[in-house]
Amino acid sequence: MSLHKQIRSQLLTNLSAQANNGIEQLNNALRLCAKWRSVLIQNTVLKHQGTIIHQGPFAGLNFLEQSAEGCHIAKLLGCYEQPLQPFIYEAIKKNYHTLLNIGCAEGLYAVGMARNMPDTRIMAYDINPKAQETCKLLAKKNAVDHLISVNALFEPKDFQQYSQEKTLVLCDIEGNEADLLNPELAPALKTMDLIVESHEVLIPGITKKLIQRFQESHQITLVQDNGQRQLEPIPEWFYQLNHLDQLLAVWEWRTGPTPWLIMTTK
């Protein structure tokens, strides 16, 4: 079944289903149509600039034609998670011995950081076998596979083996951060810097809980996201898109707040 027919079938099913909340039903239909349109715009991006990332800390990285999960165009344009980018630039300068990228997905951060931090050991983790394989392929595609070790599950006890090194933890694990990032279970975390995506949309209150855990040992910056993105410079072909397509091109498919916590050891 073609993408168009598949989306049409899903849309008709959603709209014909019995629902107590008609507004929620329409919102779900709108979101489905927006994601479909986003995938179509993706083809336009690939046509004009291929898989080379346009801007940001990972500019020049030879990325993928499709992400392992989530949105794709914003990654190609280099505006993905843009509010976080100033802190990524700072981290690149800090000469870490080890980077623990927990929840590496297809490897955007693991490979992007490896290209910028050739003296840092990159340890990438993801429980999804497809993500592991894609991360390995992306590392090889960008000639940094010798700098990255790709693994599966990371547990609290595993932090201890990096306790004597200057370590940065970059964590994005879809709401499981409260289970993993617990200094009582992993005291080594008190000596490490952390950049954590807090999935408030999935677990309300998780951000406050993490702040309380680390406020004595770390300086903490809370980074919110209002969804606005900037392209510099703006590609000429981007101006040819209608305004709705321009918005969808930088949309990251998020359903609610996912702030970041930048936690630096005191």
Buried (B, 14 or more C-beta within 10 A) or exposed (E): EEEEEEBBEBBEEBBEEEEEEEEEBEEBBEEBBBBBBBBEBBEBBBEEBEBEBBBBBBEEBBBBEEBBBEBBBBBBBBBBBBBBBEBBEBBBEEEBEBBBBBBBBBBBBBBBBBBBBEEBBBBBBBBBEEBBBBBBBBBEBBEBBEBBBBBEEBEBEBBEEBBEEBBBBBBBBEBBBBEBBBBEEBBBBBBBBBBBBBBBBBBEEBBEBBBEBBEEBBEBEBBEBEEEBEBEEEBEEBEEBEEEBBBBBBBBBEEEBBBBBBBBBE
